[in-house]
């Protein structure tokens, strides 16, 4: 067996399933978003692999400020259905639409007079008919070679859950500040609460030379400040270039005599820069989402004057 070929087949089969479900998205999806948006809490349930996907969807909802819990259908019928209250909404996951434990739970959810949304892989199933809103998650086949193990179907259900969550974020104008309140610890919290100005090197720690400076002076400044770069400014303190450790190495490789080189001969002109009020997450995105990644950014004000430098190392070690 060609393992690489088989791996690509599986991924392509799942991509095809996602395209299929994407084409099936209709008004039922919009109705589901509206119901969830108005609910006090979303109770998400499923069995087996669908149950695992349901847990992830519930966790995603909670992480964006949509109160949500996972409820195992069997546990629900042994007391945990008390979690379901008036004003809630139920989100049920089932590939077949005839999962026994889900079907048993349906009447007890109905008695609580809450809207029932389903993500179901069989549009002609009992679950589809019994739901207030049914999102069609049907696929042509599983990526499993036996067409049995949940593979494409769980990928599709997960994607639909993500789409619901993102649409709710857009609908509610969910901001980085909102996100940071729900993720106070770890890198996510820092990326959405700490700003560039909080970690940048500035004032006397800022490595700078002016455009008429010799390349040798730039090397000395890089060494003295120890940040792996120097910003090249004009006499108005506006940023016109940057010289990094990499630029120094390349210049030394190309030139046997550097005494005649100026800073402008070696610098990268018009470098990518960032404003001090942006969040660290945005700084990381600017550094990484390039064909050639960078690990340092000059910080400029609204007049393009250089006021600081931020490095990826500073972001990683920030513990604010």
C-alpha positions as CSV (number, residue, x, y, z in Angstrom):
1,X,0.0,0.0,0.0
2,X,1.2,3.5,-0.8
3,X,0.6,5.2,2.5
4,X,1.1,8.7,1.2
5,X,-1.3,8.1,-1.6
6,X,-3.9,6.7,0.8
7,X,-3.5,9.6,3.2
8,X,-4.1,12.1,0.4
9,X,-7.2,10.1,-0.6
10,X,-8.7,10.3,2.8
11,X,-8.1,14.1,3.1
12,X,-9.5,14.6,-0.4
13,X,-12.5,12.6,0.4
14,X,-13.1,14.7,3.5
15,X,-12.6,17.9,1.4
16,X,-15.2,16.7,-1.1
17,X,-17.6,16.0,1.8
18,X,-17.1,19.5,3.1
19,X,-17.9,20.9,-0.4
20,X,-21.0,18.8,-0.6
21,X,-22.3,20.0,2.8
22,X,-21.3,23.6,1.9
23,X,-23.5,23.4,-1.1
24,X,-26.4,22.2,1.1
25,X,-26.3,25.1,3.5
26,X,-29.7,26.9,3.3
27,X,-32.2,28.9,5.4
28,X,-32.2,26.2,8.1
29,X,-28.7,27.2,9.0
30,X,-29.7,30.9,9.4
31,X,-32.7,29.8,11.5
32,X,-30.4,27.8,13.7
33,X,-28.1,30.8,14.3
34,X,-31.1,32.9,15.2
35,X,-32.4,30.4,17.7
36,X,-29.0,30.0,19.4
37,X,-28.5,33.7,19.5
38,X,-31.8,34.2,21.5
39,X,-31.3,31.2,23.8
40,X,-30.1,31.4,27.4
41,X,-28.0,28.3,27.0
42,X,-27.3,25.7,24.3
43,X,-27.5,22.0,25.3
44,X,-25.5,19.9,22.8
45,X,-25.8,16.2,22.7
46,X,-24.7,13.2,20.7
47,X,-23.5,9.6,21.1
48,X,-20.2,8.0,20.3
49,X,-18.0,10.0,17.8
50,X,-20.9,12.4,17.3
51,X,-20.8,12.9,21.1
52,X,-17.1,13.8,20.9
53,X,-17.8,16.4,18.2
54,X,-20.8,17.7,20.3
55,X,-18.4,18.2,23.2
56,X,-16.1,20.3,21.0
57,X,-19.0,22.4,19.7
58,X,-20.2,23.1,23.2
59,X,-16.7,24.1,24.2
60,X,-16.4,26.4,21.2
61,X,-19.7,28.1,22.0
62,X,-18.6,28.7,25.6
63,X,-15.3,30.1,24.5
64,X,-17.1,32.8,22.5
65,X,-19.6,33.7,25.2
66,X,-22.5,31.5,24.1
67,X,-23.4,29.5,27.3
68,X,-23.3,25.9,26.4
69,X,-23.0,22.4,27.9
70,X,-22.6,18.9,26.6
71,X,-25.3,16.5,27.8
72,X,-24.9,12.8,27.2
73,X,-28.4,11.5,26.3
74,X,-28.1,8.5,28.6
75,X,-27.1,10.6,31.5
76,X,-29.9,13.0,30.7
77,X,-32.5,10.2,31.2
78,X,-31.0,9.5,34.6
79,X,-31.3,12.9,36.1
80,X,-29.0,15.3,34.1
81,X,-31.9,16.6,32.0
82,X,-32.4,18.9,34.9
83,X,-29.8,21.1,33.2
84,X,-32.3,21.9,30.5
85,X,-34.3,24.9,31.4
86,X,-36.9,27.2,29.8
87,X,-35.2,29.5,27.3
88,X,-32.5,27.0,26.4
89,X,-32.0,25.5,22.9
90,X,-31.0,21.9,22.1
91,X,-28.5,21.0,19.4
92,X,-28.5,17.3,18.6
93,X,-25.9,15.5,16.4
94,X,-26.6,12.2,14.6
95,X,-25.3,10.9,11.3
96,X,-28.2,8.4,10.9
97,X,-30.9,10.5,12.5
98,X,-32.1,7.4,14.2
99,X,-29.7,7.0,17.1
100,X,-31.7,5.2,19.8
101,X,-30.5,7.2,22.8
102,X,-31.2,10.5,20.9
103,X,-34.7,9.4,19.9
104,X,-35.5,8.4,23.5
105,X,-34.4,11.8,24.7
106,X,-36.5,13.8,22.2
107,X,-39.9,13.6,24.0
108,X,-38.4,14.9,27.3
109,X,-36.8,17.8,25.5
110,X,-40.1,18.5,23.8
111,X,-41.9,18.6,27.1
112,X,-39.6,21.5,28.1
113,X,-40.9,23.4,25.2
114,X,-37.4,24.3,23.9
115,X,-36.4,24.6,20.2
116,X,-34.6,21.6,18.9
117,X,-31.9,21.9,16.3
118,X,-30.3,18.9,14.7
119,X,-27.1,18.4,12.6
120,X,-28.1,15.2,10.9
121,X,-26.7,13.1,8.1
122,X,-30.0,11.7,6.9
123,X,-32.4,14.3,5.7
124,X,-35.2,11.7,5.6
125,X,-34.8,10.5,9.1
126,X,-37.0,10.7,12.2
127,X,-34.7,13.2,13.8
128,X,-34.9,15.5,10.8
129,X,-38.7,15.5,10.9
130,X,-38.9,15.9,14.7
131,X,-36.5,18.9,14.9
132,X,-37.6,22.5,14.7
133,X,-34.6,23.1,12.5
134,X,-32.5,20.4,10.8
135,X,-29.2,21.2,9.2
136,X,-28.4,18.8,6.4
137,X,-25.0,17.2,7.0
138,X,-25.5,14.3,4.5
139,X,-22.4,13.1,2.6
140,X,-21.9,10.6,-0.2
141,X,-19.4,8.4,1.6
142,X,-17.1,8.1,4.6
143,X,-13.3,8.4,4.0
144,X,-13.1,5.0,5.7
145,X,-12.4,2.3,3.1
146,X,-15.2,0.3,4.6
147,X,-17.5,3.3,4.5
148,X,-18.3,2.6,8.1
149,X,-16.0,4.5,10.6
150,X,-17.1,8.1,11.2
151,X,-14.5,10.1,9.3
152,X,-16.0,12.5,6.7
153,X,-19.2,12.7,8.7
154,X,-17.5,13.9,11.9
155,X,-15.4,16.3,9.9
156,X,-18.5,17.8,8.4
157,X,-20.4,18.0,11.7
158,X,-17.4,19.8,13.3
159,X,-17.2,22.3,10.4
160,X,-20.9,23.0,10.8
161,X,-20.4,23.6,14.5
162,X,-17.5,26.0,13.7
163,X,-19.6,27.8,11.2
164,X,-22.4,28.3,13.7
165,X,-20.0,29.7,16.2
166,X,-18.3,32.1,13.8
167,X,-21.6,33.4,12.5
168,X,-22.6,34.1,16.1
169,X,-19.4,35.9,16.7
170,X,-20.1,38.1,13.6
171,X,-23.7,38.6,14.6
172,X,-22.8,39.7,18.1
173,X,-19.8,41.9,17.0
174,X,-17.5,39.8,19.1
175,X,-14.3,41.8,19.7
176,X,-10.8,40.9,20.8
177,X,-11.6,42.4,24.1
178,X,-14.6,40.1,24.5
179,X,-12.4,37.2,23.6
180,X,-9.7,38.1,26.1
181,X,-12.2,38.2,29.0
182,X,-13.0,34.6,28.3
183,X,-9.3,33.5,27.8
184,X,-7.4,35.3,30.6
185,X,-4.6,32.9,30.9
186,X,-2.0,31.5,28.4
187,X,-0.9,32.8,25.1
188,X,-4.4,33.4,23.8
189,X,-5.1,35.7,26.7
190,X,-1.9,37.6,26.3
191,X,-2.4,37.9,22.5
192,X,-5.7,39.6,23.0
193,X,-5.1,41.7,26.1
194,X,-1.4,42.8,26.0
195,X,-0.6,45.4,23.4
196,X,2.6,46.0,21.5
197,X,3.5,49.1,23.7
198,X,3.5,46.8,26.7
199,X,6.5,44.7,25.5
200,X,8.3,46.8,23.0
201,X,11.8,48.2,23.5
202,X,11.9,51.9,23.5
203,X,13.8,55.1,24.6
204,X,17.4,54.3,25.4
205,X,16.9,50.6,24.7
206,X,15.8,51.3,21.1
207,X,18.6,50.5,18.6
208,X,18.8,53.3,16.0
209,X,21.2,54.8,13.5
210,X,20.7,57.6,11.0
211,X,20.7,57.3,7.3
212,X,24.2,58.9,6.9
213,X,25.7,56.5,9.5
214,X,28.4,54.0,8.4
215,X,27.6,50.3,8.3
216,X,30.2,49.8,11.0
217,X,28.2,52.1,13.3
218,X,25.1,50.0,12.7
219,X,26.9,46.8,13.7
220,X,28.1,48.5,16.9
221,X,24.6,49.6,17.7
222,X,23.2,46.1,17.1
223,X,25.8,44.7,19.4
224,X,25.3,47.3,22.1
225,X,21.5,47.0,22.3
226,X,21.4,43.2,21.8
227,X,18.1,43.0,20.0
228,X,19.4,41.6,16.7
229,X,18.5,44.6,14.7
230,X,18.9,48.4,14.3
231,X,16.3,50.8,12.8
232,X,17.6,53.3,10.2
233,X,16.0,56.7,10.6
234,X,16.1,60.0,8.7
235,X,16.8,63.2,10.6
236,X,13.1,63.6,11.2
237,X,13.2,60.3,13.2
238,X,11.1,58.6,10.5
239,X,11.7,55.0,9.8
240,X,13.3,54.4,6.4
241,X,14.9,51.0,6.9
242,X,16.0,48.2,9.2
243,X,19.2,46.1,9.5
244,X,19.0,42.7,11.1
245,X,21.6,40.1,12.1
246,X,20.8,38.4,8.8
247,X,21.4,41.5,6.8
248,X,24.8,41.9,8.6
249,X,25.8,38.3,7.7
250,X,24.8,38.7,4.1
251,X,26.7,42.0,3.8
252,X,29.9,40.4,5.3
253,X,29.6,37.5,2.8
254,X,29.3,39.8,-0.2
255,X,31.9,42.4,0.9
256,X,35.6,41.9,1.9
257,X,35.8,45.6,2.9
258,X,32.9,47.1,4.8
259,X,34.5,50.4,5.6
260,X,33.0,52.1,2.6
261,X,29.5,50.8,3.3
262,X,26.8,53.0,4.7
263,X,23.8,51.8,6.7
264,X,21.5,52.6,3.7
265,X,23.6,50.3,1.5
266,X,22.8,47.3,3.7
267,X,19.3,48.1,5.2
268,X,16.0,46.7,4.0
269,X,14.1,49.8,2.9
270,X,10.5,50.5,3.8
271,X,10.3,47.6,6.3
272,X,7.1,46.2,7.7
273,X,6.2,48.0,10.9
274,X,3.4,48.0,13.5
275,X,1.6,50.5,15.7
276,X,2.0,50.4,19.4
277,X,-1.8,50.1,20.2
278,X,-2.2,46.8,18.4
279,X,-2.5,43.5,20.3
280,X,0.3,41.0,20.4
281,X,-1.8,38.5,18.4
282,X,-1.9,41.0,15.6
283,X,1.9,41.4,15.8
284,X,2.4,37.6,15.6
285,X,0.1,37.5,12.6
286,X,2.1,40.2,10.8
287,X,5.3,38.3,11.5
288,X,4.1,34.9,10.5
289,X,1.7,35.5,7.6
290,X,4.4,36.3,5.0
291,X,6.2,34.2,2.5
292,X,9.4,34.8,4.5
293,X,8.7,35.1,8.2
294,X,10.3,37.8,10.3
295,X,11.0,37.9,14.0
296,X,11.3,41.6,14.7
297,X,9.0,44.6,13.9
298,X,9.8,48.3,14.2
299,X,7.0,50.2,16.0
300,X,6.0,53.6,14.6
301,X,3.5,56.3,15.5
302,X,0.9,57.8,13.3
303,X,3.6,60.1,11.7
304,X,5.8,57.1,10.8
305,X,8.3,58.1,13.5
306,X,10.1,55.1,15.0
307,X,9.3,54.7,18.7
308,X,10.2,51.1,19.5
309,X,11.0,47.6,18.4
310,X,9.1,44.4,19.3
311,X,10.5,40.9,18.8
312,X,8.7,37.5,18.6
313,X,10.9,36.6,21.6
314,X,9.4,39.4,23.6
315,X,5.9,38.2,22.8
316,X,6.6,34.6,23.8
317,X,8.2,35.5,27.1
318,X,5.6,38.1,28.0
319,X,3.8,37.1,31.2
320,X,1.6,40.1,31.6
